[in-house]
Amino acid sequence: MMWRAIYLGKLPGLERKVRVLVGWIIELFFPRDIVQTIELDR
């Protein structure tokens, strides 16, 4: 939690900070499915 606060503090611009924060909050309630993150080369 502390590392994320430091990361947000170092990001330039309020819009970027809000985007990252909203993404983290959404990920808390709806974690990524491992199947969606694996990309297979065919």
Biopython code that builds the backbone (N, CA, C, O; Angstrom):
import numpy as np
from Bio.PDB.StructureBuilder import StructureBuilder

atoms = [
    (1, "MET", "N", (0.828, -1.197, 0.000)),
    (1, "MET", "CA", (0.000, 0.000, 0.000)),
    (1, "MET", "C", (0.870, 1.257, 0.000)),
    (1, "MET", "O", (0.577, 2.233, -0.691)),
    (2, "MET", "N", (1.939, 1.211, 0.786)),
    (2, "MET", "CA", (2.824, 2.379, 0.861)),
    (2, "MET", "C", (3.556, 2.595, -0.467)),
    (2, "MET", "O", (3.740, 3.734, -0.897)),
    (3, "TRP", "N", (3.974, 1.499, -1.117)),
    (3, "TRP", "CA", (4.667, 1.635, -2.400)),
    (3, "TRP", "C", (3.751, 2.234, -3.457)),
    (3, "TRP", "O", (4.191, 3.016, -4.299)),
    (4, "ARG", "N", (2.496, 1.868, -3.409)),
    (4, "ARG", "CA", (1.550, 2.435, -4.379)),
    (4, "ARG", "C", (1.343, 3.921, -4.140)),
    (4, "ARG", "O", (1.202, 4.690, -5.091)),
    (5, "ALA", "N", (1.323, 4.327, -2.884)),
    (5, "ALA", "CA", (1.185, 5.751, -2.562)),
    (5, "ALA", "C", (2.404, 6.527, -3.062)),
    (5, "ALA", "O", (2.267, 7.630, -3.591)),
    (6, "ILE", "N", (3.585, 5.955, -2.896)),
    (6, "ILE", "CA", (4.806, 6.603, -3.392)),
    (6, "ILE", "C", (4.766, 6.687, -4.920)),
    (6, "ILE", "O", (5.114, 7.715, -5.501)),
    (7, "TYR", "N", (4.341, 5.602, -5.561)),
    (7, "TYR", "CA", (4.242, 5.575, -7.025)),
    (7, "TYR", "C", (3.286, 6.662, -7.517)),
    (7, "TYR", "O", (3.592, 7.385, -8.465)),
    (8, "LEU", "N", (2.122, 6.770, -6.865)),
    (8, "LEU", "CA", (1.162, 7.804, -7.260)),
    (8, "LEU", "C", (1.743, 9.197, -7.068)),
    (8, "LEU", "O", (1.508, 10.088, -7.885)),
    (9, "GLY", "N", (2.494, 9.387, -6.001)),
    (9, "GLY", "CA", (3.084, 10.686, -5.738)),
    (9, "GLY", "C", (4.105, 11.100, -6.783)),
    (9, "GLY", "O", (4.283, 12.291, -7.038)),
    (10, "LYS", "N", (4.773, 10.132, -7.388)),
    (10, "LYS", "CA", (5.798, 10.436, -8.385)),
    (10, "LYS", "C", (5.243, 10.571, -9.802)),
    (10, "LYS", "O", (5.946, 11.037, -10.699)),
    (11, "LEU", "N", (3.997, 10.171, -10.009)),
    (11, "LEU", "CA", (3.401, 10.308, -11.339)),
    (11, "LEU", "C", (3.123, 11.778, -11.642)),
    (11, "LEU", "O", (2.617, 12.506, -10.788)),
    (12, "PRO", "N", (3.454, 12.214, -12.859)),
    (12, "PRO", "CA", (3.154, 13.603, -13.223)),
    (12, "PRO", "C", (1.683, 13.758, -13.635)),
    (12, "PRO", "O", (1.131, 12.893, -14.316)),
    (13, "GLY", "N", (1.079, 14.820, -13.235)),
    (13, "GLY", "CA", (-0.280, 15.134, -13.671)),
    (13, "GLY", "C", (-1.364, 14.456, -12.859)),
    (13, "GLY", "O", (-1.266, 13.272, -12.537)),
    (14, "LEU", "N", (-2.381, 15.202, -12.537)),
    (14, "LEU", "CA", (-3.493, 14.687, -11.748)),
    (14, "LEU", "C", (-4.298, 13.648, -12.515)),
    (14, "LEU", "O", (-4.746, 12.658, -11.937)),
    (15, "GLU", "N", (-4.487, 13.869, -13.822)),
    (15, "GLU", "CA", (-5.291, 12.937, -14.621)),
    (15, "GLU", "C", (-4.666, 11.544, -14.635)),
    (15, "GLU", "O", (-5.370, 10.542, -14.512)),
    (16, "ARG", "N", (-3.359, 11.484, -14.782)),
    (16, "ARG", "CA", (-2.671, 10.206, -14.801)),
    (16, "ARG", "C", (-2.775, 9.501, -13.445)),
    (16, "ARG", "O", (-2.967, 8.287, -13.380)),
    (17, "LYS", "N", (-2.647, 10.274, -12.370)),
    (17, "LYS", "CA", (-2.765, 9.712, -11.018)),
    (17, "LYS", "C", (-4.145, 9.123, -10.793)),
    (17, "LYS", "O", (-4.283, 8.037, -10.230)),
    (18, "VAL", "N", (-5.169, 9.845, -11.237)),
    (18, "VAL", "CA", (-6.543, 9.374, -11.063)),
    (18, "VAL", "C", (-6.779, 8.110, -11.869)),
    (18, "VAL", "O", (-7.424, 7.180, -11.386)),
    (19, "ARG", "N", (-6.261, 8.061, -13.100)),
    (19, "ARG", "CA", (-6.429, 6.862, -13.938)),
    (19, "ARG", "C", (-5.817, 5.631, -13.289)),
    (19, "ARG", "O", (-6.438, 4.569, -13.245)),
    (20, "VAL", "N", (-4.592, 5.777, -12.783)),
    (20, "VAL", "CA", (-3.912, 4.648, -12.155)),
    (20, "VAL", "C", (-4.662, 4.219, -10.900)),
    (20, "VAL", "O", (-4.851, 3.024, -10.673)),
    (21, "LEU", "N", (-5.086, 5.166, -10.093)),
    (21, "LEU", "CA", (-5.810, 4.856, -8.865)),
    (21, "LEU", "C", (-7.122, 4.142, -9.154)),
    (21, "LEU", "O", (-7.462, 3.170, -8.480)),
    (22, "VAL", "N", (-7.857, 4.615, -10.147)),
    (22, "VAL", "CA", (-9.129, 3.972, -10.516)),
    (22, "VAL", "C", (-8.867, 2.559, -11.034)),
    (22, "VAL", "O", (-9.630, 1.641, -10.733)),
    (23, "GLY", "N", (-7.811, 2.377, -11.798)),
    (23, "GLY", "CA", (-7.457, 1.040, -12.279)),
    (23, "GLY", "C", (-7.153, 0.090, -11.138)),
    (23, "GLY", "O", (-7.560, -1.071, -11.167)),
    (24, "TRP", "N", (-6.433, 0.581, -10.125)),
    (24, "TRP", "CA", (-6.125, -0.266, -8.962)),
    (24, "TRP", "C", (-7.383, -0.619, -8.183)),
    (24, "TRP", "O", (-7.533, -1.750, -7.722)),
    (25, "ILE", "N", (-8.285, 0.343, -8.035)),
    (25, "ILE", "CA", (-9.527, 0.088, -7.299)),
    (25, "ILE", "C", (-10.391, -0.933, -8.039)),
    (25, "ILE", "O", (-10.954, -1.838, -7.423)),
    (26, "ILE", "N", (-10.494, -0.788, -9.349)),
    (26, "ILE", "CA", (-11.275, -1.748, -10.140)),
    (26, "ILE", "C", (-10.661, -3.142, -10.036)),
    (26, "ILE", "O", (-11.383, -4.135, -9.941)),
    (27, "GLU", "N", (-9.338, -3.218, -10.053)),
    (27, "GLU", "CA", (-8.660, -4.512, -9.965)),
    (27, "GLU", "C", (-8.887, -5.182, -8.608)),
    (27, "GLU", "O", (-8.845, -6.409, -8.516)),
    (28, "LEU", "N", (-9.125, -4.400, -7.562)),
    (28, "LEU", "CA", (-9.437, -4.979, -6.252)),
    (28, "LEU", "C", (-10.735, -5.775, -6.287)),
    (28, "LEU", "O", (-10.823, -6.864, -5.721)),
    (29, "PHE", "N", (-11.744, -5.217, -6.961)),
    (29, "PHE", "CA", (-13.057, -5.850, -7.000)),
    (29, "PHE", "C", (-13.201, -6.853, -8.145)),
    (29, "PHE", "O", (-13.953, -7.822, -8.033)),
    (30, "PHE", "N", (-12.492, -6.625, -9.226)),
    (30, "PHE", "CA", (-12.561, -7.500, -10.393)),
    (30, "PHE", "C", (-11.145, -7.865, -10.831)),
    (30, "PHE", "O", (-10.621, -7.278, -11.777)),
    (31, "PRO", "N", (-10.515, -8.837, -10.147)),
    (31, "PRO", "CA", (-9.133, -9.191, -10.507)),
    (31, "PRO", "C", (-9.054, -9.754, -11.924)),
    (31, "PRO", "O", (-10.013, -10.326, -12.441)),
    (32, "ARG", "N", (-7.900, -9.577, -12.525)),
    (32, "ARG", "CA", (-7.699, -10.074, -13.888)),
    (32, "ARG", "C", (-7.713, -11.592, -13.894)),
    (32, "ARG", "O", (-7.204, -12.241, -12.980)),
    (33, "ASP", "N", (-8.296, -12.132, -14.923)),
    (33, "ASP", "CA", (-8.320, -13.579, -15.099)),
    (33, "ASP", "C", (-7.014, -13.989, -15.755)),
    (33, "ASP", "O", (-6.597, -13.369, -16.733)),
    (34, "ILE", "N", (-6.362, -15.016, -15.240)),
    (34, "ILE", "CA", (-5.058, -15.444, -15.756)),
    (34, "ILE", "C", (-5.150, -15.848, -17.227)),
    (34, "ILE", "O", (-4.175, -15.721, -17.968)),
    (35, "VAL", "N", (-6.304, -16.328, -17.646)),
    (35, "VAL", "CA", (-6.472, -16.738, -19.037)),
    (35, "VAL", "C", (-6.377, -15.524, -19.963)),
    (35, "VAL", "O", (-5.890, -15.645, -21.087)),
    (36, "GLN", "N", (-6.830, -14.376, -19.513)),
    (36, "GLN", "CA", (-6.803, -13.171, -20.341)),
    (36, "GLN", "C", (-5.398, -12.586, -20.457)),
    (36, "GLN", "O", (-5.116, -11.865, -21.414)),
    (37, "THR", "N", (-4.519, -12.877, -19.514)),
    (37, "THR", "CA", (-3.211, -12.270, -19.537)),
    (37, "THR", "C", (-2.177, -13.098, -20.296)),
    (37, "THR", "O", (-1.106, -12.586, -20.622)),
    (38, "ILE", "N", (-2.473, -14.358, -20.582)),
    (38, "ILE", "CA", (-1.523, -15.213, -21.306)),
    (38, "ILE", "C", (-1.815, -15.102, -22.801)),
    (38, "ILE", "O", (-2.942, -15.306, -23.253)),
    (39, "GLU", "N", (-0.767, -14.773, -23.551)),
    (39, "GLU", "CA", (-0.921, -14.653, -24.994)),
    (39, "GLU", "C", (-0.114, -15.775, -25.642)),
    (39, "GLU", "O", (1.088, -15.900, -25.407)),
    (40, "LEU", "N", (-0.767, -16.572, -26.440)),
    (40, "LEU", "CA", (-0.111, -17.694, -27.100)),
    (40, "LEU", "C", (0.249, -17.319, -28.529)),
    (40, "LEU", "O", (-0.574, -16.762, -29.256)),
    (41, "ASP", "N", (1.472, -17.624, -28.930)),
    (41, "ASP", "CA", (1.887, -17.398, -30.322)),
    (41, "ASP", "C", (1.524, -18.649, -31.123)),
    (41, "ASP", "O", (1.917, -19.761, -30.770)),
    (42, "ARG", "N", (0.777, -18.452, -32.197)),
    (42, "ARG", "CA", (0.392, -19.595, -33.031)),
    (42, "ARG", "C", (0.881, -19.396, -34.427)),
    (42, "ARG", "O", (0.659, -20.248, -35.287)),
]
sb = StructureBuilder()
sb.init_structure("model")
sb.init_model(0)
sb.init_chain("A")
sb.init_seg("    ")
for serial, (resi, resn, name, xyz) in enumerate(atoms, 1):
    if name == "N":
        sb.init_residue(resn, " ", resi, " ")
    sb.init_atom(name, np.array(xyz, "f"), 0.0, 1.0, " ", f" {name:<3s}", serial, name[0])
structure = sb.get_structure()
